[in-house]
Amino acid sequence: MTTSRGLVPDDFCDVVLARCPEMSAHDAERLRAKVREALEGRPAEEWTVRFADVIIDHQDEPFAKPFFDRSVARGLRGMLAGS
């Protein structure tokens, strides 16, 4: 599915993977496949939520762990900053 801006799920994956250059090619391809599956046929407005679901559902797998760990760290910093 292409969005009104011409984006496809692989474009979303490219942006996400650019934030994790240390990821192996194998893990990057696994992430791309899971994200593509989750986003395909969904409106672009849902893509960030669907991406988060993929990361949470696969949090212990090497392709998701860096993203999960970063989101937990950000959440903890935010929570502690409010104390």
Beta strands, then each sheet from edge to edge (+ up, - down):
end
